[in-house]
Amino acid sequence: MPDSRDRIFHNARALRKNQTPAERLLWNTLRKQNLGKKFRRQHRIGNYIVDFYCPEIKLAIEIDGGQHNTETSQQYDENRTCFLQEKGIRVLRFWNNEVLQQTKSVLEVLWREVNQE
């Protein structure tokens, strides 16, 4: 039976192969370093996987779909956010529809976060 590290590694790989349209759109900007920093996608931190992570500035970006509206998912997300914040990592969350329909606004928020001193 695979241990949790192997399971998380395989989950991250599967998530990279099956990105949502919103994740794909945002990754196209982040991977070109248009925000001036290097990001990783589907990055493992502890027992969690974050959608995008910039280790240089300790910033995690989460893109949430409708499945995050359940009480169970909200509790899981809250636990993950607390864990990341305890590690000194800032967490930004956007809904899929925000990324797809308000892309410019999302990128402006990210630009400010990435470039704050």
C-alpha positions, 0 to 999 in steps of 0.5 A: 500500500502506498504511503501518503507521500506517494499518494500526494505525489500521484494526486499532484501529477493527476491534477497537473494533467487535468487542469480546469479551464480557469487553472489553465488560463492562469497558469499560462500567465504565471508560467511565463513569469509575467508577474515577475516571479516563478510559480509552481503548479499543483505544488505539495506543501505538507499533506496538501496540494496548492494550485499555484505556489511561489516559494520566493514570496511564500504565496499560494493561489487557489482556484476554487470551483463549485465543489468548494461550496459544501460544508465539508470542503469549506472546512477542509479549505479552512484547515489547509489555509490555517496550516499554510498560514502557520508556515508563513504562507499567504493564501489567495483564493479566486473562484473559477468564474472570477478567473474566466470572466474577470481575468484582468481584475484577478491579474491586477490583484495578483500583481499587487500581491506579488510586488508588494514590498 
